[in-house]
Structure formats: C-alpha cells, structure tokens
Amino acid sequence: MIARSTSPLPSAQNLSTGLLVGLVGTGSSFAVVVQGLLAVGASEAQAASGMMALCLSLGLMAIVASWMTRMPISTAWSTPGAALLAASGALEGGFNAAVGAFILSSALLLLAGLFKPLTRLVARIPAALANAMLAGILMGLCLAPVKAIPDHPVEALTIIAVWAVTLRVKRLLAVPLAVLVTLAFIAFEADGSRLQGLTLFTPPVFVTPEFTWSAAVGLALPLFIVTMASQNIPGMAVLAVNGYHPDGGRLFSLSGLFSLLSAPFGGHAVNLAAITAAMAAGEDADPDPALRYRVCLVTGVYYLVFGALAGAATVFITLVPPVLIQAVAGLALIGPLANATMAATRENDTREAAIVTFLVTVSGVSFFQIGGAFWGLIAGGAFLALMRFRRAEPA
C-alpha cells in the first residue's frame, strides 16, 4: 500500500513532471500559435499580447480548476484552433474582426458548459467528419517544411534533421529542440538593431473587437467546433481513462470564461489539454492519484511565468523569415495530422464523406467570405446524409 504524503507542497516528482508538461505544452506548438495570430492580421505587438494573454489565462485556469476539483486538470491553448487561423488568413475587418470571432467562440464554449444540449450537439458531429476537417486545416501547415527547403535549404534541412533524429530518440523533445534550433538561426541571422530594442516585458494590447457575419460563421464557429471536438472532449476522455471524472460542463464553462478574458488582448482559445493531460494524470506524475493535481498547479505557475515573457519571445520569433516559422509549426503538427487522418478514414461507411470534408477544407474555398473549414463540414455532412438516405421500397 502506498503511503499518502501529508506535505502540502508539491514533491520533487510533481515539480519535475509539472515543468515537463509546461515545456511540452509551450514548446510543441508555440510557433503554430504565433503563425496563426499573424496570419489573421495581428501585428507583432498584437501577436505578443495574444500569446501573453493565452499563457496567463491557461495558467490561471490550470490552478483554479485543479485546486477546485483536486484532479490533474491540464490546460492548453487550442493548437487546432491556431492552425485554423493560419489556414484562414486575413479577414475582412482585419485582426479586429478576428478578435470579435474569438469572443464569439469563447461565448459558445461558455454556453456549451452551461447548456448541456449544446455540448451534446457538438458531440453528435460524426467523429470522422470532425477529424477530416481538422486534417484539412492542418495539411497546409504540414507542407511548410518541404516548401521552406528551396528558399532556405540549410536552415530548413537542419531543423527537419534535428526534429527527425530527436523524434527517434525522445519523441517529446523533438519539437522543442526544433524550436531551439530555429531560435538559434534567428539569433544568428537577425538584424542586430532589432535585437537591441528587444525587452523582456511587453505590454498587453487591447484590441477593439469588430463583429462581422463572415468572421462569425467562417472563423468563430469552426474555432468553437475544433476546440470542443479536438481538445475539450478528448481532454475529458483522457481524464476518464486515468480514473478522473470531473464535471465536464463546469470545465467547459471555465474554458469559455478564461478564453473570454484573453480574447480582447488577442488570445484565440483556452481549453483542456489532451496530450499533456495524459502526462499529468499518469503514474509518472505521482504514485498517489489523489495528489496528481499538484502537477497541474506547478504547470499553471510555469505558464504564468512564461506568459510574462511570452511577449518578448513572440517578437523574437517574428524576426525569422515566416516560412521557417511555418516549417517548425508544420513539424509540430505532423503527429496530429496523422492521428486525425487515421481517425477520419477508419470506418468504411464514413470514409468517403470524410474525404469530401477533407478535400473541401484543404482547398481553401470561400463562399460569402466564409472559409473552407465550415464548408468542408457542410459538404461532408450533406454527402454522408445522401449516402445514408434510403428510398422507400415500392409495395
């Protein structure tokens, strides 16, 4: 029988696991979020503010949720959502319209927790179609490492080689090391005058939201769907697998609340983590399941500290050619792309509809200024309904 620790402080094991969870959570997708914010029209200062707001919000959510439930509630920014931003590109109305979409998406997350039928409605979206939409969103960024080679062969091939070799040895460190190599190239090649003006702390920037129909349907709704279907719901599933059963509605509402707090400053979405949730809820976090929540308290503090410096890190990373940022972001998303593609095409009866969803999404087609992610889901759903339609047989 395992003796329960009576110390109120995190153990050395809690500290090391909590820091590792934080490093993986930020290092594996930091570039994806930066690229996404820049793609929808954020300036360097606004992207830096968005990163700071996200880190502070998800750090506070991890601490509040884990302390309230005494469960390891691991939080993250929406990486699929950031990939959606990168695929969507600039909106009519610029970053102000994007922030309006962030607020609407956050409100839907909040309502999903308070209004259970909305959660059930999202859960009823066929998993194959949700994964196919996600795969289509991710595809463009995952092509970036190859596209970077012609213009920046030394840098791109070095980043890819470091990622591939580390992936073979220690999978969790592959993307963080690729990011470090990219940062080294930035420091080596960046204009010295710009580096001299870099400060550790950058102020938050309030962005006045602009609400447009096209951004609401083309960005806010897909952002809500991918955040729920690819982050919040899988995050709950990971907790359940490890024996934890918190109130999902309350956590979804917290996700929406902290997303709302970060949105006016450029943050797109805060949610439950899926991958790092498995790290925080497993035996490596603590032998006693009742004490694993301490890991997420440590991770939350790490996110708060990282958030204070995130603005400077964002400005620093924008000094490199955008194609290299896209390349390291694409490497970070190859795993999620593989998982989404496999899940989308697993079942025979939904495979073709999933491919329709994927093709429309990846095409980037836009109607009524609404992007491909929404139309991909509509096209796939219509195709699936057609295939399942049965004519009444004559008497």
TILOSE-552328 format. One record per atom (N, C-alpha, C, O): x, y, z. Coordinates in steps of 0.02 Angstrom, whole numbers, plus 50000, padded with zeros to 5 digits. Example, Ala and Ser with C-alpha at 12.3 -4.5 7.8 and 13.67 -1.06 7.14 Angstrom:
<atoms>
506604971650390 506154977550390 506604983550390 507124983450423 506424988850354 506844994750357 506455000250394 506705005750402 
</atoms>
This chain:
<atoms>
500434994050000 500005000050000 500445006250000 500945006650036 500245011249958 500645017349952 500465022250008 499875023750018 500975024650042 500845029550096 500695036350066 501065038750023 500165039450089 499975046050064 500415051450095 500525051450156 500665055950053 501065061550077 500625066450114 500075068050092 500865068850170 500485073750210 500735080850198 500445085550224 501275081650159 501545088350145 501085092150098 500855089350049 500955098550113 500525102450068 500895104650005 500585107049958 501555103850004 501955106249948 502045100749896 502045094849913 502115102649832 502245097649780 502905093949793 503385096949816 502915087549778 503525083649785 503995085149727 503815088549679 504615082549732 505095083349677 504825080249613 504935082949559 504465074649620 504165071449561 503625075849532 503565076449471 503215078949574 502705083649549 503025089549513 502795091549459 503565092149542 503895097949512 504185096249443 504095100049395 504545090749439 504865088949375 504355087449322 504425089549265 503825083749340 503305082149291 502925088449270 502765089249211 502775092749319 502415098949303 502795103349256 502515106249209 503455103949267 503865108049222 503915104849153 503905108449102 503965098249151 503995094849086 503345095849048 503355097048987 502785095349082 502135096449050 502105103549021 501875104548965 502335108449060 502345115349035 502795116348975 502615119648927 503385113348978 503855114048922 503585110848859 503645113648804 503285104948866 502995101648807 502405105748781 502325106648721 501985108148827 501395111848807 501555118248769 501215119948721 502075121848790 502255128048755 502725126748696 502635129548642 503225122548706 503725121448654 503465117948593 503715118948538 502965113648602 502735109648545 502295113448496 502205111348439 502005119148518 501535122448473 501575130148477 501135133548451 502085132748510 502155139948516 502165143248447 501825148248435 502565140348401 502625143248334 501965142948296 501825147348256 501565137748309 500925137048275 500465142848294 500135145848251 500455144548358 500015149848382 500245156648355 499835160648333 500905157848357 501165164148331 500985164948257 500745170148236 501105159548218 500945159848147 500205161048136 500015164748090 499775157848176 499065158648168 498835165748180 498445168548142 499085168848234 498895175648250 499135180648197 498775185148178 499745179648173 500005183948120 499605183148056 499485188048020 499385176948042 499035175547979 498365179147976 498145181047921 498025180048033 497375183448032 497435190948043 496935194348057 498035193548036 498125200748033 498415204048094 498445210148097 498645200148144 498935203248203 499605206448187 499995203648149 499735212148217 500405215048214 500865211248262 500625207048300 501505212748260 501965209448307 501755210748379 501745206148420 501575216948394 501375218648462 500725215048482 500655212848539 500255214548435 499625211148450 499715203648458 499395200548500 500155200648417 500305193548424 500635192148491 500485187248525 501105196648510 501435195948575 500935196448632 500965192648680 500475201148626 499955201948677 499505195748680 499325193548734 499325193048621 498915187048619 499245181148654 498915177548691 499885180148642 500255174748674 500275175748750 500185170948788 500395181848771 500415183248842 499735181848874 499705178648927 499205184148842 498525183148870 498355175748874 498065173548923 498535171948822 498395164748822 498755161248879 498455157348916 499405162648887 499795159348939 499545160949009 499485156549051 499385167349021 499135169249087 498465166049100 498335163749156 498025165749049 497355162949059 497385155349071 497055152849115 497785151849030 497805144549039 498175142649103 498035137449133 498645146949125 498965145749189 498485146449247 498465142349292 498085151849245 497585152849298 497055147449296 496825145049349 496845145349236 496335140149232 496595133549261 496225130049295 497225131849246 497515125649273 497515125749349 497345120749381 497705131349378 497745131849451 497045131649481 496915127949529 496585135649454 495905135949482 495545129249475 495265126749524 495565126349415 495195120049403 495485114249443 495115110249471 496145113849447 496465108349483 496345108949558 496235103949593 496375115049583 496265116149655 495535114849674 495395111849726 495075116949631 494365116049646 494165108549645 493775106349688 494435104849598 494235097849589 494695092949624 494515087149634 495305095249643 495825090749669 495965085149618 496095079449636 495945087049554 496105082449500 496605085849454 496635091949451 497005081949417 497515084849372 497205087649308 497205084249256 496935093749312 496615096849254 497145100649215 497335106249234 497385097649162 497905100649120 497575105049067 497085103149036 497855110949057 497565115849010 498045117148953 498645115548957 497785120248900 498195121848842 497845127148801 497245128448810 498215130248756 497885134148704 497655129448649 497885123748646 497205131748608 496935127448556 497415127248497 497425131748455 497815121948493 498285121148437 497905120148371 498085123248321 497385115848369 496995115348307 496675122148288 496625123748229 496475125848339 496195132448325 496715137148295 496555141048250 497335136848319 497865140948291 498005139048219 498125143248176 497995132448205 498085130148136 497515132648092 497625134348034 496905132948120 496345135648083 496465142948066 496315145148010 496735146848113 496885153848099 497385154448042 497305158547997 497915150248044 498425150547993 498135148847924 498335151747874 497655144147923 497355142147860 496845147247836 496745147947775 496535150947881 496015155747863 496305161847829 496005164547782 496875164247854 497165170247826 496805176547849 496375176347892 496985182147818 496715188547838 495965188947826 495715186247776 495615192147871 494885192847867 494705199947847 495095204647856 494105200647819 493845207347808 493715210447877 493355207747918 494015216147888 493985219247954 494625218247993 494705221048048 495095214247966 495755213347996 495735209648063 495285205648076 496225211048105 496285207548168 495715209348215 495545205448259 495425215148207 494855217048249 494275212148238 493925210248285 494165210148174 493635205348160 493815198448188 493375194848211 494465196748185 494685190348214 494555190148289 494325185148316 494695195748323 494575196048396 493825195548410 493625192448459 493415198548368 492695197648375 492495190448370 492055188048407 492815186748323 492685179548316 492925175748377 492595170948399 493495177748406 493745174448466 493235175148523 493115170448561 492945181048529 492465182348583 491835178048573 491585175148621 491595177648512 491005173548497 491145166248511 490725162748540 491725163848490 491905156848502 491955155448577 491735150248601 492245160148614 492295159448687 491615159148719 491495155248765 491155163348695 490475163248721 490135156548708 489765154048751 490265153548650 489985146948635 490275141648681 489915137148703 490925142148697 491225137448744 490895138148813 490755133148846 490775144248833 490445145448898 489745142548898 489535139348946 489375143748843 488695141148838 488685133548835 488215130448860 489195130648804 489225123348799 489245120148868 488975114648878 489565123448915 489585120848983 488935122049021 488725117849061 488625127749009 488015129449044 487395126149014 486915124649049 487415125148948 486845122448912 487035115748883 487325115248829 486875110348920 487105103648902 486905101348832 487295097848800 486315103248806 486145101148738 486655103548686 486755100148635 486965109448698 487465111848650 488075107348651 488365105948598 488285105048710 488835100348715 488665093848679 489075091048642 488055091448689 487845085248656 487815086148581 487965081448543 487615092148558 487585093348486 488275092948455 488355090048401 488775095948487 489455095548462 489695088348462 490025086048415 489535084748516 489745077848522 489425073448468 489695068148451 488845075648441 488495071648390 488785072648320 488605068948275 489215077648310 489545078348246 489945072048234 490365070348276 489845068448179 490215062248168 490965063248177 491255067848149 491275058948216 491985059648231 492395059648167 492905063148163 492185055648118 492555055348055 492575062148020 493095064147994 492015065748021 491995072247988 492385077548027 492735081647998 492325077348094 492705082048134 493455081048125 493835085948119 493665074848123 494385073448112 494605075148042 495165077448032 494165074047993 494335075747924 494405083347916 494865085647882 493955087147948 494025094447947 494675096647979 495025100947953 494845093548035 495475095148069 496065093448024 496535097448020 496055087647992 496605085647947 496675090647890 497235092347870 496115092947863 496145097947809 496445104547832 496815107747795 496285106447893 496565112547922 497315111947931 497695116647917 497535106047953 498245105047969 498675104047907 499275105447909 498375101647852 498775099647794 499215105347768 499805104247753 498925111347761 499315116847733 499945118247772 500485119147742 499905118447838 500495119747879 500985113947876 501595114947878 500735107847871 501185102047870 501585101647805 502085098047802 501365105147753 501755105447691 502325110647696 502775110647655 502285115047746 502765120547752 503495118247758 503925121447727 503655112947795 504365110947799 504675109447731 505245111147718 504295106247687 504545104747620 504595111047578 505075112047542 504085115447584 504085121547545 504645126347566 504855130547526 504895125647627 505425130047651 506115128247622 506565132447621 506195122147599 506855119847577 507135123747518 507725125547520 506755125147464 507055128647407 507345135547424 507885137247399 507005139447466 507235146147482 507735146447540 508155150847543 507675141647587 508125141547645 508365134447657 508185131447708 508755131647612 508935124547617 509315122647679 509175117547711 509815126747699 510225125047757 509805125047820 509815120347859 509445130547830 509045131247891 508495125947894 508405122547944 508115125247839 507545120647839 507775113447848 507475109747888 508295111347813 508535104447819 508825103047888 508765097547914 509155108047917 509425107147984 508855106248035 508885101848077 508355110548030 507785110048076 507435103248069 507275100048118 507335101048006 507005094647994 507425088948021 507165084248051 508085089248010 508535083848032 508535083348108 508505077848136 508575089048143 508565088948216 507905085948241 507895081948287 507365088048210 506705085348230 506675077848220 506445074148264 506895075448161 506835068348145 507275064048190 507055058748214 507895066148202 508355062248244 508105062048316 508105056748347 507885067848342 507635068048410 506985063948417 506865060848468 506575064048365 505965060148366 506115052748375 505745049148409 506665050548345 506865043448351 507105041848422 507005036248445 507415046648455 507715045448521 507235047048578 507125042948622 506935053048576 506495055348629 505935059548598 506025065548587 505375056448584 504835059648546 504605066248576 504505071048538 504535066648641 504265072748672 504725078748664 504495084448667 505365077648652 505845083148645 505955085248573 506315090148561 505655081748525 505795083048454 505615090148434 506035093848407 505005092248446 504795098948426 505135104348467 505365109348439 505185103748534 505545108948572 506255109948547 506485115648544 506615104548530 507295105448504 507295108748436 507735112748421 506805107048394 506755110348329 506625117748338 506885121848300 506225119448388 506095126548403 506745129948425 506885135648404 507135126648468 507765129548491 508245130748433 508585135948431 508275126048386 508705126948327 508465132948286 508865136848261 507815133548279 507535139248243 507715145848277 507895150748245 507665145848344 507845151848382 508585153548373 508775159348371 509005148348369 509715149448357 509835152748290 510245157248284 509475150548239 509525153748173 509295160948176 509575165348144 508765162248215 508515169048222 509065173448252 509215178848226 509365171048307 509875175048341 510475176248296 510795181448299 510635171348253 511225171848209 511105176548150 511545180248130 510495176348123 510355179848061 509975186448071 509925190448025 509695187548130 509265193348140 509655199848137 510255200048152 509305205048118 509585211748117 509755213848189 509315214048232 510395215448201 510605217248268 510245223148297 510135223448358 510055227848255 509705233748280 509025231948309 508795235048358 508695226848280 508045224748306 508125220948371 507715221548417 508665217048376 508785213348438 508935218048496 508745216748553 509275223648481 509445228348534 508815231548565 508815233448624 508295232148525 507685235148550 507215230248585 506675232148607 507435223948591 507015218748620 507025219348697 507555219648727 506435219348728 506385219648801 506045213348826 505645210148791 506195211548889 505915205448917 505155205948925 504805201148913 504905211748945 504195212548958 503895217248906 504135222848895 503365214948874 502995219048827 502295220048853 501995215348879 502025225948845 501355227348874 500805223848835 500865222948774 500265221948868 499685219248833 499365224648789 499385230548805 499065222448735 498735227048688 497995225348684 497815219748664 497575230048703 496855228948697 496645230048625 496825235048594 496275225248597 496045225748528 495285226648528 494925222348555 495055231948500 494335233148496 494015228148448 494185228048389 493565224048472 493275218848428 492805221748376 492475226848387 492795218448319 492315220148267 491945213748249 492255208648233 491295214048251 490885208048240 490605208148169 490225212648151 490815203248129 490575202648060 490275195748050 490465190848082 489795195448003 489465189147988 489965184047962 489955178247982 490405186147916 490875181447886 491365178647937 491515172747935 491595182847983 492065180448035 491705175948084 491995171148110 491065177448099 490685173348146 490585166248119 490695161348155 490385165748055 490245159148026 490885155748002 490965149748010 491335159747973 491935156747944 492495155447992 492935151347978 492495158848050 493045157848098 492795155948167 493035151048196 492325159648194 492105158348263 491795151348270 491965147748317 491345149548225 491015143048230 491505137248220 491505132548261 491935137248167 492435131848161 492925131648220 493135126248240 493105137548246 493565137748303 493245134448364 493575130648400 492605135848376 492245132648431 492215125048421 492325121248468 492065122848359 491995115648346 492655112048355 492675106848388 493205114648326 493845111048332 494095111148404 494425106448426 493945116648440 494175116948510 493795111848553 494095108548595 493145111348542 492755106448579 492925099248558 493055094948600 492915098048492 492985091248466 493695088648471 493805082648478 494195093148466 494895090948465 495275092148529 495835089748537 494975095948576 495325097548638 494905095948699 495105091748740 494335099248707 493955098448769 493685091348778 493765088448831 493355088648727 493075082048733 493615076648740 493555072348783 494145076648698 494695071848709 495025072748778 495235067848809 495085079048801 495375080148867 494975076848922 495275074048968 494315077048917 493895073548966 493985066048961 493975062449011 494065063548899 494155056348889 494805053948920 494825048548950 495345057948914 495985056048944 495925055749020 496195051149051 495585060549049 495485060549121 495095054349143 495255051149193 494575052549105 494165046749122 494575040349119 494495035849161 495005039749068 495425033849061 495865032949122 496025027349142 496065038549152 496505038249211 496125038349277 496415039149330 495465037449273 495065036749334 494795043249363 494575043249420 494805048749325 494555055049350 493915056849311 493895056249250 493405059049348 492765060549317 492495067249342 492005067349380 492805072749322 492565079249343 491925081149305 491725077849257 491605086449329 491005089049296 491215092349230 491525097749231 491055089249174 491265091849109 490985098649095 491325102949068 490345099749113 490035106149100 490395111849135 490495117249106 490605110649197 490955115849234 491625117449202 491825123349197 491985112349179 492635113449147 492565116949080 492965121249063 492045115149042 491935118548978 491775125948990 491995130248953 491385127249042 491215134249059 491845138049079 491935143849059 492285134949118 492915138149136 493335139549075 493655144749069 493335134749029 493685135748966 493435141948930 493825145948906 492775142548926 492485148448893 492625154848930 492755160048899 492605154548997 492715160549037 493425163149029 493525169149017 493915158649034 494605160949028 494785162648955 495225166748943 494435159648908 494525161648838 494255168848828 494565172848793 493685170348860 493405177048856 493875182248886 493925187848860 494225180448939 494695185048971 495285186548926 495555192148927 495505181648887 496095182648844 495915185548776 496345188648744 495305184548753 495115186548685 495225193948669 495505195448617 495015198748712 495115205748694 495845207848688 496005213148662 496295203648713 497005205148708 497355200748655 497965200448651 496945197348613 497215193648557 497255186148565 497505182848519 497035183348621 497055176048632 496465172648598 495905175048604 496595167148563 496055164148523 495635159148562 495025159048555 495935154848604 495545149848641 495965146348693 496535144548681 495675145448753 495965141648807 495525135548820 494905136248818 495815129748831 495415123648836 495775118348876 496335119348899 495445112648883 495765106848915 496305104048868 496225104148807 496845101648898 497365098448858 497185091048848 496805088148886 497465088148795 497355081048782 498005077248791 498045072648831 498535079148753 499165075548757 499495076448825 499665071448857 499575082648847 499895083748912 499455081448969 499705080349025 498805080748957 498365078149010 498565071149029 498525069249088 498775067148980 498985060348994 499625060249037 499715055849078 500065065149027 500675065549066 500515067349138 500795064549185 500055072149148 499905074549215 499485069649254 499505069649316 499085065549220 498625061049255 498895053949263 498575049749293 499495052649236 499775045949238 500195044549300 500285048949342 500435038449306 500815036449366 501475040149373 501725040949429 501765042449317 502395046049321 502325052749357 502815055549381 501715055349361 501595061749395 501635061049470 501925065249505 501345055549497 501365054249568 501075047249580 500585045349548 501375043249624 501105036649637 500385036849664 500005032149654 500215042249699 499555042949728 499105047049682 499235052949671 498585043949653 498145047649607 497825053849639 497675058649604 497735053849705 497415059449738 497865065549742 497635071149756 498515064649729 498995070249735 499235072749667 499635077349664 498995069749614 499245071749547 499015078649527 499305081649481 498515081349559 498295088049543 498845093149554 498845098449524 499315091549599 499865096149614 500295097349552 500585102749545 500345092449509 500725093249447 500455099149407 500835103149380 499795099549402 499485104849363 499535111649397 499515116849364 499595111649463 499725117949498 500415120549479 500505126549467 500905115949476 501585117949455 501575120349383 501875125449367 501225116649340 501185118649269 500855125449262 501065129549222 500335126649302 500005133149300 500465138849317 500455144049284 500885137949369 501375143049387 501875144049331 502065149749316 502095138549299 502565139049243 502245143249188 502585147649159 501605142149172 501275145849118 501235153249136 501305157549092 501125154849200 501095161849220 501765165249210 501805170949185 502305161849229 502975164649219 503135165249145 503385170449122 502985160049107 503105160149035 502695165649003 502925168948956 502075166649027 501655171748999 501945178749007 501865182948963 502265179949063 502575186449074 503125187849023 503255193649006 503435182548998 503985183248949 503765181548878 504155182248831 503135179448870 502915177048804 502925182548752 503045181248693 502785188748773 502785194248726 503455195048693 503505195748632 503995195048734 504675195748706 504845189848662 505155190648610 504635183748683 504785177848642 504425178248575 504695176048524 503815180848574 503445181448512 503775186448465 503865184948405 503975192248491 504315197148449 504965194248423 505145195348365 505325190548465 505955187548444 505845182648387 506235182548339 505315178648391 505215173448342 504975176348275 505045173148223 504695182448276 504485185548214 505065188448174 504975190848118 505665188248201 506245190748165 506485185948111 506875187948068 506275179748113 506485174748064 506005174948004 505435176948012 506235172847945 505775172547887 505165168347904 505235162947932 504565170747887 503945167247906 503935159947884 503635155747918 504255158347828 504225151547803 504565146647851 504375140847855 505075148947889 505395144647937 504955143547998 504955138148027 504595148748019 504125147848074 503575142948053 503375138648092 503345143647991 502845138947966 503125131847963 502765127047976 503775131247947 504085124647943 504095121148010 503905115248015 504315124548062 504345121448128 503645120248155 503525115448191 503175124648137 502485123548156 502205117348122 501845113448152 502385116548058 502155110648021 502425104148050 502065099148053 503055104248072 503335098248104 502955096548168 502845090748184 502755101748205 502385100548267 501705097448255 501425094248299 501445098448194 500765096148180 500735089748140 500185087448123 501305086848123 501295080548084 500955074948124 500565071148096 501115074448188 500795069348230 500035070248233 499675065448220 499795076348250 499065077348249 498745076048181 498185073648177 499105077748127 498845076448060 498765068948048 498255066748023 499275065148068 499235057848059 498655054948099 498285050648074 498585057148161 498055054548204 497365056348176 496905052248175 497285062648153 496645064848127 496475061148062 495895059248052 496975060048019 496845056547956 496645049347968 496185046747937 496995046148015 496835039148030 496135038548060 495755034148041 495955043148106 495295042948136 494745044548085 494195041848090 494905048848037 494405050847988 494235045247939 493675044747915 494725040947925 494635035847873 494585028847900 494635023947863 494485028147965 494485021547996 493865017547976 493925011547962 493285020647975 492655017047962 492465017347888 492505022547857 492255011547861 492085011147791 491485015547773 491485018747720 490975015747816 490355019147798 490415026747800 489975030247774 490935029447832 491025036747833 491655039047797 491805045047796 492025034347768 492675036047738 492605041047681 492985045947678 492135039847635 492075044347578 491835051247599 492075056347573 491365051547646 491135058047671 491705061747705 491755067947699 492125058047740 492705061247773 493185064147721 493445069547730 493295060447666 493735062947613 493445069147581 493815073847564 492775069347571 492455075347544 492575081247591 492755086647568 492475080147656 492605085347705 493325087747701 493455093847701 493785083047698 494505084747695 494665088847633 495005093947638 494425086647575 494595090047512 494315097147510 494665101747488 493695098047531 493405104747530 493765109247580 493895115047565 493935106547638 494295110547688 494985112547663 495175118347669 495365107747637 496045109147617 496075113547555 496585116747542 495535113747516 495525117847456 495555125247471 495785129247431 495315127047531 495295134047550 494745137947515 494755144047514 494265134447487 493725137647451 493335142247497 493245140747556 493105147847471 492745152647512 492135155047475 492175157247418 491555154747509 490935157447483 490645162247534 490655160847594 490395167947511 490105172947555 490615174947609 490435176647666 491255174747590 491815176547635 491855171847695 492105173847748 491605165747687 491645160647740 492125155247716 492065152847660 492615153547759 493165149247738 492985141947730 492425139747743 493495138047707 493405131147688 493235126347744 492915121247732 493445127847806 493325123147861 492575122247872 492335116647881 492205127647871 491475127147879 491155123447821 490745119047831 491345125247760 491045122047701 491245114747696 490865110647671 491845113047719 492045106047719 491595101847763 491395096347744 491425104447822 490985100847868 490285100347838 489965095147843 490045105747806 489385105647774 489375100647717 488905096647711 489885100747674 489905096247616 489945088947638 489595084747611 490375087647687 490435080747711 489795078247743 489595072547733 489465082647783 488845080747814 488295079447764 487915074647771 488255083647712 487755082647660 487885076147622 487415072447607 488515074747607 488685068547571 488525062447613 488265057547588 488665062847678 488525057247722 487765056047727 487545050347726 487385061547732 486655060847734 486385057747670 485925053647672 486675059747613 486455056947549 486605049447546 486185045547523 487195047547568 487385040547565 486955036147612 486855030247599 486715039147666 486315035347714 485565035647699 485165032247730 485385039747650 484685040447632 484445034047597 484775031447553 483875031547618 483585025347588 482895027047560 482455029447596 482815025647496 482165026647466 481675021347492 481865015647505 481065023347498 480545018547519 480435013647463 480315015547405 480475007247479 480375002047429 479635001647409 479195002347452 479495000547344 478795000147322 478444994147353 478744988947364 477804994947367 477424989547398 477334983947349 477024978847366 
</atoms>
